[in-house]
């Protein structure tokens, strides 16, 4: 069996989540890895059996001429000529969200990749629960949707500053933002507001940049089909308890859905209640779909190609603009 030769750029936490599935695929071989932190490249080499490692994507691309696809898992501000090099080589790539902080760059990449197999890390499109929600809403008369992703502060350097992470809605809750688009189509306008009243920037280690991102925000999104969604984001709760139910509630005229984030779905109809528990590893399905698309040379086999994911990024950026200006932003 001829194996797909893969390179990994960025060897942090989310790349490890992808590798968990990749190592189970008999038709995939990780041949090279790149990361500026030597201890991470060494650990990834040991885990994957890759024979070559590099301190950056520049050296990797200079030395690797026989790749079939690239995985890109770097922070939002580090996308400097990575995707562009893949495009120049007609090299399929998977890139984690949010793809960049530079909307001009995202627009250019989206325009240049319509015929290239690409995939953005919206893994939740591959949940069995997502499939069921899409089926249920196809004939529902939906008015309101509300949802949340509220947790603590991930202590990685780019999260601490809004100009390097985009804030929680743009960085983490973009998953639910993408699901809303997947369920209801394109947005027409968004109004968002945020607060910074709960986190003391001095409570974090001195090794991290001074915290200045949003503690919490809420975005009201009007979709072109008339559905109105309110999406709350928060990164301020402690780890001492304080359970929060995250996910989406979709309220129709005759039926309502309660989606528990990556865990379960409840369907409420007159006189009947159906409860469903997640049965799949959506990350593994996501990676399998990307590699199958690479093998087939068929971009349509991916549920979240770059050009589509760019529209989710635009919606997140529009919400941030509304937070900054206090005005409704039209898409």
N, C-alpha and C positions, 0 to 999 in steps of 0.2 A: 504494500500500500504506500503510495506516495503521500508524504505528509506535508501539510502547509507549514512553511517556515515563518515563524512569528518573531517580532522584536517588541520589547516592552520599554517604553519611555516613561520613567517615573516609577519608583519601586516602593511607594508608601502603602497606607492602609487599604485604599480602595483597589489598588492593583492586586493586592493579595487576595481580595474577594473574587476578582476575576480569575486569578490563577487557580483557585480552588477547583473551579469547574474545568478550566483548560487542561489541567493535568489528568482529567478523566477521559479526555477525547483522544482516541487512538490515532486520529488523522491530523493531529496538531503537534508541532515541535517548537518549543521556545529556544531560539538559537542565540539571541543576544539581548542584553539588558543595558539600560542607561539610567544613571541617577547621579547627581553631584555628591551625594553622601556615600562614601566608599563602603561603609558598613552595611548599607541597604543593598547595594549592588551585589556584595559578597553573599549576603543572606539569600537574595533572590536567585543567584547562580546556584547556590547549594540546593535550594528548594526545587528549582526547575530543571537542573541539569544543563543550563545554558553554558556554552563554552567560551563566550566572549562578553566582556563588560566594558562600558565606556563612562567617562565622567559627564557626558552630555549627549544630547541628540545630534549635535554637530559632528562629533567624532563617529558616532554610530552610522550616520548616513554616509560619511566619507569612506567607511570601510565595509559596509554591508550592501552588496549589489544583487543579492539573490533572495530577497524577501518576498513573501506572498501577502503579508498584511502587518500592520503596526497597531499596537495598543498604546494610547496616549492618556496618561493619568497624572497630570501636573496641575499645580494651582492655577487659578484663573488668570493671573498676570504673567504666566510663564510660557504662553503660546507664541513664541517668537520663531517664526519660520519652520514650525514643525509640520503643521497641516499643509502649508504651501509646498514644502519639499515633497510630501507624499503626492500631492496633486501633480506636480511637475513630473513625477515618475509613474503616474497612473497607478499608485500603490494604495489599495484599500486601507482604510483606517477606522478604528473605534476610538472615540474621544469621550472622556468623562465630562459631565455637566458641572458647573456652567462652563461653556466652551471657551469663553474669553470675557474680559471686561471691555474689550474694544469692539464696539458695534460695527464700525467700518470694516474691521477685519472679518467679523462674522458674516457680514453681508457679502463680502468678496468670496469667502470660502463657500458659502451657500450657493452662489451663482456659478462657481467653478466645479461643483461636484454633482451636478444633476445626472451625469452618466457614469459616475464612479461609485463603487460600493462603499458607503460610509455608514457609520452607526454612532449615535450619541447615547450616553448612559442612562436613558430613561427606562430602567429595568422594569418598572411597575407596569409597563404596557404588556409584559409577558406573564403577569399574574393570571391565574385561573379566575380569581375574583374580578379582575378587570374585564375579562371576556364576558363574565356573567352580567356585570353592570352594563356593558355596552348592549348586550342582548335585551336587558330589561328596559333601558331608557329608549330603545329604538321605537317603542310604541307608547311611551309615557307622555303625558301632558305635564311637563315640569315647569314650576314657577321659580322657586327659591332653592338654592343650595348653600350650605355653609360647612366649613371645615377648618381644621387646624393642624399645625405641627408645632408643638410647644415642648421645649426641653431645656437642657442646660447649655452652657457655653462650651463647644468643642475647643480645646486649648491647642490649636495649631496656629501658626503665626498669621496666616492670611485671613483667618476668621476674625481676628481682633480688630481689623481696620475695615471700614466700609469701602474704602477705595481699592482694597485688594480682594475682598470677598463679595461685595455687592449687597451685603446684609443677608439676613436669614431667608427672606422670601426668595431672593435671587440665587442664593447658594444652596440651601437645603430644601426649603418648601417649594422650590421649583418643580419637584416631583409631583406634588399635588396640582400645581399650576398646569403642568403638562397633562395630567390626567383629565383636568377640566376641559382642556382643548380636545383631548382624545374623545371625550364623551359628547361635548356640545358644540364643537367647531370653533370658528374664529371669534375673537372678542371684538366688540365695537368701541368700548371705552372703559377706562378704569379710573377710580379715585382711591387714593391710599393715604394713610397717615400713620405716624409712628411715634414712639416715646423712648426716652433714655433716662428713666427715673429710678431704676431698681438696682443696676449694677454699679458697684464702685470700681473704677478702673484700677485701683491700687490693690485689689484682692487677688491679682494674678501674679505669677512669677516674674521676676525682673528680666528673665530671658525672653519674654514675649513682648511684642510691641504694645504700647499703651492702647487699651481698649477704647474704641470710639464708635462702634456700630450700634444698630438699634437693639434695644432690649426686647421690644415687641412692636408689631405693626398689624394693621388690618387693611385689606384691599377689597373694595367692592367692584366687581367686574360685570359689565353688561355684555352679553354675547349677542351676536347678530341675529340669533334665532329667538331672542327675547328673554332667555334665562338670565337670572341675576344671581351671582354667587358672591359670598363673602368669605374670604380666606384669611384666617388669623395665623400669624407666625410669632413665636416667642422663644428666646434663648436665655431665660432668667431663672428657671426653677432650680432648686437644689436637688442633690442626690439622696436626701434623707427621707424620702417617701414621696408625698405629694403626687399621687397617681393622676395622670391626665389621659383622657381618651382622645386620641388623635385619629384623623381620617376625614371622611366626608359624609354628610347627611343630604340626601337628594329627596326633595319633597314634591311628589306629583299630585295630581288631582284625585286619583283613585288608588295610588300605591306610593309607598315611600321606601327608600333604601338607606341603610346605615352601614357604611364601610368602615371597619376598624383597620387602621393603617397596617397593611401587610400581614393581616392576621385573619379577619373574618368578615362576613357580610350577613346582614339580616334584611329580609324582604318582608315588608308588612303590607298586607292586603286585607280587605274586609273579611273578617272571620278566619284569616289564615296568616300564620307566621312561619317563614322558612329561614333556617339558619345554616350557613355554609362556612366551613373552615378551610383556610388555604391548604392546598395539597401539593404545591409545586415549589421547586427552587427557581424563582424567577430569574436570578442572575445566571444560572446555568443555561436556562432556556434562551435567554438573551444572547449569551456568547455562542451558543449552538446555532442560533439563527444567523448571526453575523458570519460565522465561518461557512455555513451552508451557502449563504449569498456570495461569499468570496469564491467558493468552489464553482458555483454556477455562473458567476459573473453577472448577477442579476440584482441591481439595487432595489428593486421592488419587493424583494424577500425580507427586507428590514423594516420593522415597524416605526423606527425612529431615525430615519436618515438625516443628515446634517441640514438639508434645506428645510425640512419640516421642523426640526428642533430649533432652528433659527427663529421661527415664529413664536415659540415658547420663550426664548431668550428676549425677544422684542417685547413681549408682554411683561416680563419681569422688569425690564429696563423702563418701560412706561410706568409701572407702579412706583419705581424709585423716583422717576421724574415728578410724579404726582406728590410723593412725600416731600420732595424738595421745594416744589412751587406752591403746594396747597391747592392746585387746580385739577380739574378733570382732564385726563389726557385721552385724546382720540387715537385709535390705532390706524 
